[in-house]
Structures are given as C-alpha cells and as structure tokens.
C-alpha cells in the first residue's frame, strides 16, 4: 500500500508542476555558459561539481585524491561533455524531474540517491556521503545546469533516444565486426579503453572487463546502449562520416554487452516484476519469454504480449511502453 501512496504522490507532483508552467513538453534545453558561473563560494562549488563529473577518477578513482571508491571511469564517459550534450545522456532534466518515483527501486528517489546509484553501477563503486562536499558540489552543478528548466518538464534531447525495435534479435557476432571497424581504434581490441596522458582516468572508457560498468548499470540494457551509440558514436565521427544505422547500433551494443564485466547483484531492484522493462537482462519476469530474448530480442513479441495482456495493462502505463519504463 505504501508504494501506491508514494507513486500517487510522485504523479501528482509532476502533474501539478507541469500545469503551473504552461510550457510545452518539446521545450529544448540549452546548457548555460560556464563563463557565467559566478565568482562566489556557490560558484566555486558549481565548478568543483563540474570537475567531478568531467574528471571523476582524479578525485574518486583507484588513485583518487579524495577517495578511492570507483573504477577509474569518469561520469563524463557516459554523460558526454560534462552532462551537457543533447541525446548524450545529459543532465538538463535532472533538477526539473527529481524527486521522482522510479520503478527500479519502487520508491520516490532524490537526486542524491540517483547520483549514488550511478556511482555504484556505472562506475562500479561505492556511494558518497550525501552530506559531504563532493555530492553537494555535483548537486550544485546539476541545479545550475537546470536553472532555466521549468519544474516537471523533461526537455527534448534529455537522456537517451529510443530506437525502433528490430524485427530480429540483435546479433553480437555482426556487432563484433562493427566494433572492429568503428570502435576499436578508441576503445581497444580488448575493450579496455584508452587512458589519458597521466593515467588518472579514461579519455575513451573501457566497454567491458573489470574496469567497465557492471551488470546493474543502465547501459547494460540493450535499448539504452543502442540509443546512446546511435547518437554519439563513433566519438571521432566527422560530418563526412556516415553514422551507424539503427541495425548496426543494436548489433554493436549486443556485442559489447555480450562481453564479460563485473557481475553485481542488486536484489532490491524491480520489487514489482511487472514493472521491469522488456529488455532488462535478468529474471524473474512476469512472462514466459527467455532471459536471452529479454537481453537481445526480438523485443516486438514481448512488447505485443504486454500491450495485449489486460491484467498487466491494468497495472499502469508502463505496460503500454514497457521497454522504456522505470529508467
């Protein structure tokens, strides 16, 4: 019962905020100019927060000068351009949409909890003290980035784009070839990334192996990685370089996620299994499709099942778009 009340509160909060803004949902966010960060104590905190995002490993990596609590990747390796790039997993809608209910935890989450969630999953690390200077600085930076975004509005270009599902399963072997042609020159033949000049972090992050994101990370969901790849990779792509097709993005994502990485269990995830996205790669599920199909597809039959199951449809709007619910 308490989950129902929390969820209702979250929905009412978003509706109320959205109604008060009078702003369309196609609001396009533009990151503020860093030159406008004030030369004040607050401004210095904001700049420190930005530096923590861009150079996380320098402060929190294996040889971090503040704490050694993460795998050596930087937040910027996944949240491009310090969280400011459209469709690059940016932070434009963080302030405006948090706190919010998330199906993964089955609870109303704060921004601080979400930051620590990323540290534990994408950086395969330990959470920060939510009263400490580091998380306070990151929060200040995210608030500064979202200062002009109306409450309750998720700007267009926020997060990761949803790619259309393939009519087949994504193919890791086809993806291997794509990786060798388009990704290997930056991320390495063994997917171990490229360190920066002083070896304090990664210019190009490891995509698998012990120093990459773990199996609880958002990018371990195929739809998230495929959408991210489609809009942002290859990283050195020029205007004259043809982008990867949707099929290529799905296949190379399948190859990357087929490779070994830290396996970390998060047993409290998805307390209501009917809320799991259809590409969540671990059971149990509220359907009879295999774990392999949930990981690689084809996803259309799973989506059709949920769209046409009256019992699950009655559980909530996620059932009509289950592949991307509860991020």
Phi, psi and omega in degrees: 000321182296328178294323180296318180294318179297316181296318179298319178298316182297317180297315179297324179297313181294317180298314181298316182294319182295319181294328183283342185275324185068019183255137180291155181286352176269018175308127181258123181271138172239128181296140177293157181286126181298339178294343181269001175294125187292152177273063182229177176300320178296319179297321178294325177293319178298316180295323177294320178298318178296318180295324176296325178287315184285327186229050185307316185296328179301327183259324190235005181280190182304331176242031184299141182279348176257313178198147178258084188232006183220180192271001181101349174282159175255149175306324181296339178297334177250327179256087195297149178054048180056036176079028184240357185272129176299134185058018175251030179066046187279173184259014185302328183254014183291305182300321186286339186247356177250148001291151178210155177283134177235129181297331183299319179265342184069032184208168174278122186249144173270168176299318182299319178296321180294321177300312180295327177300316178295319179300321183282337185254295184290328178257008176043048187235206182245152181288155175272156172295121184290352176256000184279170185293324185294309181289330175296321179290317178299317179297319178299319179294316180295321178294321179295318179298323185262018187299333183255010180265121181299145180300136178087357181256129172260109186297150174299135181094358179281141174079226185231138181290146175271118177274148174300144178293146171285160175275000180227176173286146172296144190246107180300327181289320172296323179295328179300316179296317178298319179299315182297324182279319192249342190240330190299326184297336178257317187265353176088152181298330180260012177068020186267008173077181179233119179288155175284181188301322182258012176059028178267353181186186184252129168286316174237120191286157172293137181262347170205178183094180189294341182256013180259182178295151183269180186287355176264359183284154179300324181288354174280352168277128189299320182296325180290315181290320180297316179296321179295314179298315184305315186270345190232350185234153358296147186296330182265018181297136176255176180294341180265357180267122180295136179290162174296144174287168177301316181299318179296321179297316178298316185290318180290327175296321178296319178297312182300315183280355173274349184275157182291149179201170178303130179258107182240127178271136174238081190296342180271357178294144175051062178301333173252104187292344176289348180267358181294139171298152185288346177256020174288125192276011179227138175281184001284161180238164176265029180210180184253011178287151185287159176300321180297321178290324176294332181276316188246348185091186005292141186268341182302317178297326179291317179298318179300320179301312182290322179296335186246013177258110186299324181296313182287328178299325182290347181287336180153175186294340179302331185292338178272346176214058192292338185294336186234025179272152169068033180294000000 
